[in-house]
Amino acid sequence: MDSAQPPSGELNTSFNTLMVAGGDQSQQPQDAGNETSFTNWKDLPMELLLRIISLVGDDRIVIVASGVCTGWRDTLGWGVANLSLSWCQGHMNDLVISLAHKFTKLQVLSLRQIRAQLEDSGVEAVANNCHDLRELDLSRSFRLSDRSLYALAHGCPHLTRLNISGCSNFSDAALVFLSSQCKNLKCLNLCGCVRAASDRALQAIACNCGQLQSLNLGWCDSITDKGVTSLASGCPELRAVDLCGCVLITDESVVALANGCPHLRSLGLYYCQNITDRAMYSLAANSRMRSQGGGWDATAKSGGGGGNDRERDGLASLNISQCTALTPPAVQAVCDSFPALHTCPERHSLIISGCLSLTSVHCACALHPHRAGRVILSNHAY
């Protein structure tokens, strides 16, 4: 739960006075002329109430406090920007409906569920009241239909992060419309959205969401190279792409991402068994081209960090587990081209499990064990 930052000075004095009083209404501060005492909890200043709630750090307390009186309700509705209801084990939909009109300034809302409870009416209540929403987690909301996506598209156009993983009832038509209205999306999780994540939807996302930086398409098995290549050309800011279980994609998708997304840091290709050495050599070649073009070298020279600066660019995570068509020379070329890729246990970021033919691939740490220790220390320096 995040709330508006209260000013210091008088607020701190009042807060300390309240803590000393310990809630005893009969106790008065020693210097009544310089300090403030409160005889009724409902009379707390708005900033002090927000401070207390933020110190408690439990969103359940926020909900209880919002029902104390209209003053507290209005204060929390104005000051609370971050709320999670993921702790709710029952009747989440009713709770969301009852709260949405109170917390109209929410910017971050988590409705992640262990057991599906949320329904379209709850999401519609959020969309109708929380127009400043930036981040929304609806993962595992198996009961939701296209009504929810259309409501969000109309009511929450400023969304930058949306997690609808596991929402298997959404259609690609609804996702296409959402992308046309929520053009500021930077992080989108569609893992398991087998109906929504189609080539058509990816083309719409590529056309409308040019600021997209992270996209999870895990186990969306109808996606083909057509959709991924559209993403690569329309979303050049992509830094993380998960294509695990997208069994129809081929080298064309990886080549397109390597050419079109220069900031790519994480790529998941688990169980993409059509991927061959061509894809690996394309990644390695683009690494060398950017280095020779001055991208990484310029960063190293300006920052004075040398190799460590190179580790902050290029691929830092690559999952090619179960990509059984790959050979050691091609994967080794990728590992050599990206200093942040590691096979060593300390920094296992090149994941090759299930590929017995790749056991000979190793990172530089295997040849220079002291390098791993030095890098780990530098990463914890701050």
C-alpha positions in Angstrom: 0.0 0.0 0.0 1.5 3.3 -1.1 0.1 6.6 -0.1 1.0 10.3 -0.6 4.2 11.4 1.0 3.4 13.5 4.1 5.4 16.6 4.9 7.9 16.6 7.8 8.0 19.1 10.6 4.5 19.5 12.1 3.4 16.1 11.0 6.4 14.4 12.7 5.7 16.3 15.9 2.0 15.3 15.8 2.9 11.7 15.0 5.4 11.5 17.9 2.9 13.1 20.3 0.3 10.5 19.3 2.8 7.7 19.8 3.7 9.0 23.3 0.1 9.3 24.2 -0.4 5.7 23.2 -4.1 6.3 22.4 -4.9 7.4 26.0 -7.3 10.3 25.4 -6.9 11.5 29.0 -3.1 11.9 28.7 -1.9 15.4 27.7 1.5 16.3 26.4 3.8 18.1 28.9 4.0 21.2 26.7 0.5 21.8 25.5 1.6 25.1 23.9 4.0 23.5 21.5 2.5 20.1 20.7 -0.9 18.8 19.5 -3.0 16.2 21.3 -5.9 14.3 19.8 -9.1 13.5 21.7 -10.7 11.6 18.9 -9.1 9.2 16.4 -11.5 10.5 13.7 -9.9 14.0 14.1 -6.5 12.8 12.9 -5.0 15.1 10.1 -5.2 13.5 6.7 -1.4 13.3 6.3 -1.0 11.6 9.8 -3.6 9.0 9.0 -1.8 8.2 5.8 1.5 7.9 7.7 0.0 5.5 10.2 -1.6 3.3 7.6 1.6 3.2 5.6 3.5 2.1 8.7 1.1 -0.7 9.3 1.8 -2.0 5.8 -1.3 -4.3 5.6 -3.9 -3.6 3.0 -6.5 -5.3 5.1 -6.1 -2.5 7.6 -6.6 0.0 4.8 -10.0 -1.5 4.0 -11.1 -1.6 7.6 -10.0 2.0 8.1 -11.9 3.2 5.1 -15.1 2.2 6.8 -14.5 4.1 10.1 -16.1 7.3 8.9 -16.5 9.4 5.7 -13.5 11.5 6.6 -11.2 8.5 6.7 -12.8 7.0 3.6 -12.2 10.2 1.6 -8.7 10.5 2.9 -7.7 7.0 2.0 -9.5 7.2 -1.3 -7.4 10.3 -2.1 -4.1 9.1 -0.7 -3.9 5.3 -1.4 -2.2 4.6 -4.8 -1.2 1.0 -4.4 -3.6 -1.8 -3.2 -3.4 -5.6 -3.2 -6.4 -7.9 -2.6 -4.5 -11.0 -3.4 -4.8 -12.2 0.2 -8.5 -12.5 -0.2 -9.5 -16.2 -0.2 -13.2 -15.8 -0.7 -15.8 -13.3 -2.1 -13.1 -11.2 -3.8 -15.5 -10.0 -6.5 -17.9 -8.6 -3.9 -15.0 -6.9 -2.1 -13.7 -5.3 -5.3 -17.2 -4.0 -6.2 -17.6 -2.5 -2.7 -14.2 -0.8 -2.8 -13.7 0.4 -6.3 -15.7 3.6 -5.8 -13.8 4.5 -2.6 -10.2 4.1 -4.1 -10.5 6.1 -7.2 -6.9 7.3 -7.2 -5.4 3.8 -7.4 -2.4 3.4 -9.7 -1.4 -0.1 -8.8 -3.9 -2.9 -8.1 -3.2 -6.6 -7.6 -6.1 -9.0 -7.9 -4.0 -12.2 -8.3 -5.9 -15.3 -7.1 -5.1 -18.8 -6.0 -8.7 -19.9 -6.5 -10.7 -18.1 -9.2 -13.1 -15.7 -7.7 -13.1 -12.5 -9.7 -15.9 -11.9 -12.3 -16.5 -9.4 -15.0 -18.6 -7.2 -12.7 -15.6 -6.7 -10.5 -13.3 -5.7 -13.3 -16.0 -3.4 -14.7 -16.3 -1.7 -11.3 -12.5 -1.0 -11.3 -12.6 0.3 -14.9 -15.6 2.6 -14.1 -13.9 4.2 -11.1 -10.1 3.8 -11.2 -9.3 5.8 -14.4 -5.7 6.6 -13.2 -4.8 2.9 -13.0 -1.3 2.1 -14.3 -0.6 -1.4 -13.2 -3.1 -4.3 -12.9 -2.6 -7.9 -12.1 -5.5 -10.2 -13.0 -3.5 -13.4 -13.3 -5.4 -16.7 -12.8 -8.8 -15.0 -13.3 -10.3 -18.0 -15.1 -13.9 -16.6 -14.8 -13.3 -13.5 -16.8 -14.6 -13.0 -20.3 -14.0 -10.4 -23.0 -16.3 -8.0 -21.1 -13.4 -7.3 -18.7 -10.9 -6.4 -21.4 -13.4 -4.1 -23.2 -14.2 -2.4 -19.9 -10.4 -1.9 -19.2 -9.9 -0.5 -22.7 -12.6 2.1 -22.1 -11.9 3.0 -18.5 -8.2 2.5 -17.9 -6.4 3.8 -21.0 -3.2 4.7 -19.0 -2.3 1.2 -18.2 1.4 0.5 -18.5 1.6 -3.0 -17.0 -1.1 -5.7 -17.4 -0.9 -9.3 -16.2 -3.7 -11.5 -17.5 -1.7 -14.8 -17.5 -4.0 -17.8 -17.2 -7.1 -15.9 -18.4 -7.9 -18.5 -21.0 -11.4 -17.1 -21.9 -10.2 -13.9 -23.5 -10.4 -13.7 -27.3 -7.9 -12.1 -29.7 -10.6 -9.6 -30.8 -10.8 -8.2 -27.2 -7.0 -8.1 -27.0 -6.8 -6.2 -30.3 -9.3 -3.6 -29.0 -7.4 -3.3 -25.7 -4.2 -2.6 -27.5 -5.9 0.1 -29.6 -6.9 2.0 -26.4 -4.0 1.2 -24.0 -1.2 2.4 -26.1 1.2 3.1 -23.2 1.6 -0.6 -22.3 5.2 -1.5 -21.4 4.8 -4.8 -19.8 2.2 -7.4 -20.9 1.9 -11.0 -19.6 -0.2 -13.2 -21.8 1.2 -16.5 -20.6 -1.5 -19.2 -21.1 -3.9 -16.9 -23.0 -4.2 -19.4 -25.7 -7.2 -17.8 -27.4 -6.2 -14.2 -27.0 -2.6 -14.4 -28.1 -2.8 -15.0 -31.8 -0.8 -13.6 -34.7 -3.6 -11.1 -35.3 -3.4 -9.8 -31.8 0.4 -9.6 -31.9 0.2 -7.5 -35.1 -2.2 -5.1 -33.4 0.1 -4.9 -30.3 3.0 -4.2 -32.7 1.0 -1.4 -34.4 -0.3 0.2 -31.2 2.1 -0.4 -28.4 5.5 0.8 -29.6 6.7 1.4 -26.0 6.3 -2.3 -25.1 9.4 -3.6 -23.2 8.3 -7.0 -21.8 6.0 -9.6 -23.3 5.3 -13.1 -22.0 3.8 -15.4 -24.5 4.5 -18.6 -22.7 2.5 -21.6 -24.0 0.5 -19.6 -26.5 1.0 -22.4 -29.0 -0.9 -20.9 -31.9 1.6 -18.1 -32.4 3.8 -18.3 -35.5 6.7 -16.4 -37.0 4.2 -14.0 -38.6 3.2 -12.6 -35.2 6.7 -12.5 -33.7 8.2 -10.8 -36.7 5.5 -8.1 -36.5 6.4 -7.5 -32.8 10.1 -7.3 -33.6 9.5 -4.5 -36.2 6.8 -2.6 -34.2 8.2 -2.9 -30.7 12.0 -2.1 -30.9 12.1 -1.3 -27.1 11.5 -4.9 -26.2 13.8 -6.1 -23.5 12.2 -9.4 -22.4 10.4 -11.8 -24.6 9.2 -15.2 -23.4 8.2 -17.6 -26.1 8.4 -20.8 -24.1 6.2 -23.5 -25.5 5.4 -21.6 -28.7 6.1 -24.7 -30.7 5.3 -23.3 -34.1 7.9 -20.6 -34.2 11.2 -21.1 -36.1 14.5 -19.4 -36.6 12.7 -16.5 -38.4 11.3 -15.3 -35.1 14.7 -15.2 -33.4 16.4 -13.6 -36.3 13.7 -10.9 -36.4 14.1 -10.2 -32.7 17.9 -10.1 -33.0 17.7 -7.6 -35.8 14.8 -5.4 -34.6 15.2 -5.3 -30.8 18.7 -4.0 -29.9 17.9 -3.8 -26.1 16.8 -7.4 -25.8 18.1 -8.7 -22.4 16.0 -11.9 -21.8 14.7 -14.4 -24.3 12.8 -17.6 -23.5 12.8 -20.4 -26.1 12.0 -23.4 -23.9 10.6 -26.3 -25.9 10.8 -24.4 -29.2 12.1 -27.4 -31.0 12.1 -25.8 -34.5 15.0 -23.5 -33.4 18.3 -24.3 -35.0 21.8 -23.1 -35.1 20.8 -20.3 -37.5 19.0 -18.5 -34.7 22.0 -18.7 -32.4 24.4 -17.4 -35.0 22.0 -14.5 -35.7 22.0 -13.5 -32.0 25.8 -13.7 -31.9 26.3 -11.8 -35.2 24.1 -9.0 -34.0 26.1 -8.8 -30.8 29.3 -8.3 -32.7 27.7 -5.8 -35.1 26.6 -3.6 -32.2 29.9 -3.8 -30.5 31.8 -2.9 -33.6 29.3 -0.1 -34.4 30.3 1.6 -31.1 27.1 0.8 -29.1 28.7 -1.2 -26.3 32.2 0.0 -26.8 31.0 3.6 -26.5 29.2 2.8 -23.3 32.3 1.1 -21.9 34.5 4.1 -22.8 32.1 6.7 -21.4 31.4 4.8 -18.3 35.0 3.5 -17.8 33.7 0.1 -16.7 35.2 -2.0 -19.5 33.8 -5.5 -19.5 31.3 -4.9 -16.8 29.6 -2.3 -19.0 29.3 -4.9 -21.7 27.6 -7.2 -19.2 24.9 -4.6 -18.7 24.1 -4.7 -22.4 22.9 -7.5 -24.6 21.4 -10.8 -23.6 21.6 -11.6 -19.9 19.2 -14.5 -19.9 18.6 -17.2 -22.5 16.5 -20.3 -22.0 17.0 -22.9 -24.7 16.0 -25.9 -22.7 14.7 -28.8 -24.8 15.8 -27.1 -28.0 17.3 -30.3 -29.1 18.3 -29.3 -32.7 21.1 -26.9 -31.4 24.7 -27.8 -31.6 27.6 -26.8 -29.2 29.5 -24.5 -31.6 26.4 -22.3 -32.2 25.4 -22.1 -28.6 29.1 -21.4 -27.6 29.1 -18.6 -30.1 26.2 -16.9 -28.3 27.7 -17.5 -24.9 31.0 -15.9 -26.1 29.2 -13.0 -27.6 27.3 -12.0 -24.5 29.4 -11.6 -21.4 26.3 -11.7 -19.1 25.4 -15.2 -20.2 26.7 -17.8 -17.7 26.6 -21.5 -17.4 28.4 -21.5 -14.0 26.3 -22.4 -10.9 26.7 -18.9 -9.4 25.1 -17.1 -12.2 23.1 -19.6 -14.2 21.6 -17.4 -16.9 22.2 -19.7 -20.0 19.7 -22.5 -19.4 20.4 -25.6 -21.5 18.7 -28.3 -19.4 17.4 -31.2 -21.5 20.0 -30.7 -24.2 22.6 -33.4 -23.5 24.6 -32.5 -26.6 25.3 -29.0 -25.1 27.1 -30.1 -21.9 30.4 -28.9 -23.4 29.2 -25.3 -23.7 30.7 -23.1 -21.0 31.0 -19.4 -20.1 34.3 -17.6 -19.4 34.0 -18.2 -15.7 34.8 -21.9 -16.4 38.1 -20.8 -17.8 38.7 -18.0 -15.3 37.0 -19.0 -12.0 38.2 -15.8 -10.3 36.1 -13.8 -12.7 32.8 -15.1 -11.4 33.7 -14.2 -7.8 34.8 -10.7 -8.9 31.6 -10.0 -10.8 29.4 -11.2 -8.0 31.2 -8.9 -5.6 30.8 -6.0 -7.9 27.0 -6.7 -8.3 26.6 -6.5 -4.5 28.8 -3.4 -4.1 25.7 -1.2 -4.0 
